[in-house]
Amino acid sequence: RYLSSHTGVIEATLALIHDGTPNLPTTLPPRKSGFFGRDTLAPVEVEAETLRERLEAGTASDEDLSLLYFAM
């Protein structure tokens, strides 16, 4: 939900529109600690179902909503 207001995304989009090359990272960021930093993740289907349940129940947190977009 924050993607459209992210300065880097706006600049990259404008560069692409004007036939430029966006100034975006070419490597993955370091692995985060916490929920997604753990070594063993549940299968993506299980993670997706858990997120779906929270969304449908209206209990999704801001962190849950941020998972709908991939981090840069």
C-alpha positions in Angstrom: 0.0 0.0 0.0 3.0 2.3 0.4 4.5 1.4 -3.0 2.8 4.3 -4.9 4.2 6.9 -2.5 7.8 5.5 -2.4 10.2 8.0 -3.8 12.4 5.3 -5.3 9.5 3.6 -7.1 8.2 6.9 -8.5 11.7 7.9 -9.8 12.2 4.4 -11.3 8.8 4.5 -13.0 9.5 7.9 -14.5 12.8 6.7 -15.8 11.2 3.7 -17.4 8.5 5.9 -19.0 11.1 8.2 -20.5 13.2 5.3 -21.8 15.7 5.6 -19.1 17.3 3.0 -16.9 15.9 3.1 -13.3 18.4 3.4 -10.5 17.3 0.3 -8.6 19.3 -2.2 -6.6 20.7 -5.1 -8.5 21.3 -7.3 -5.5 19.0 -8.7 -2.8 19.0 -6.8 0.6 20.4 -8.6 3.6 18.1 -11.1 5.2 15.9 -9.5 7.9 15.6 -10.9 11.4 12.3 -11.8 12.9 9.5 -13.7 11.3 11.0 -13.9 7.8 14.6 -14.2 9.1 14.1 -17.6 10.5 15.9 -20.5 8.9 12.9 -22.8 8.3 9.8 -21.2 6.7 6.5 -22.8 6.4 5.5 -23.7 2.8 4.3 -20.7 0.9 0.8 -22.2 0.7 0.6 -22.3 4.5 1.9 -18.7 4.8 -0.6 -17.5 2.2 -3.5 -19.3 3.9 -2.6 -17.7 7.3 -2.5 -14.3 5.7 -5.8 -14.9 3.9 -7.4 -15.9 7.2 -6.2 -12.7 8.9 -7.4 -10.6 6.0 -10.9 -12.2 5.9 -11.3 -12.0 9.7 -10.3 -8.3 9.6 -7.4 -9.0 12.0 -4.5 -8.3 9.6 -1.9 -6.0 11.0 0.1 -3.4 9.2 2.9 -5.9 9.0 0.5 -8.5 7.4 -0.6 -5.9 4.9 3.0 -5.0 4.0 3.5 -8.7 3.0 1.2 -8.1 0.1 4.1 -6.2 -1.5 7.6 -7.5 -1.8 10.3 -5.6 0.0 13.0 -3.9 -1.9 
